[in-house]
Amino acid sequence: MEILDKLAKFYGITIDQIVHMGKEVPKEITVEDKTASEQLRLLSELDEKEKSIIYSMIDCMLTKKKFKDFFYNNVAGL
């Protein structure tokens, strides 16, 4: 039942709607169209391994951007 609870919460529907879906299918979630707080709420619903992967990817991208900015501002003009 825990999985059904998580699915229901994730898709914003009831367990009954999952079990008796009929023709209704949960909508795909697109994080980009959510507010920052909603994005964080959705990420917090992932299991620990998935969260770790997502946060590692974000850390990597932010580090890469900071390095590019540093390089452009301090080295490229030499």
HELIX and SHEET records of a PDB file:
HELIX    1   1 GLU A    2  TYR A   11  1                                  10    
HELIX    2   2 ILE A   15  VAL A   19  1                                   5    
HELIX    3   3 VAL A   31  ASP A   33  5                                   3    
HELIX    4   4 ALA A   36  SER A   44  1                                   9    
HELIX    5   5 GLU A   48  ASN A   74  1                                  27    
END                                                                             
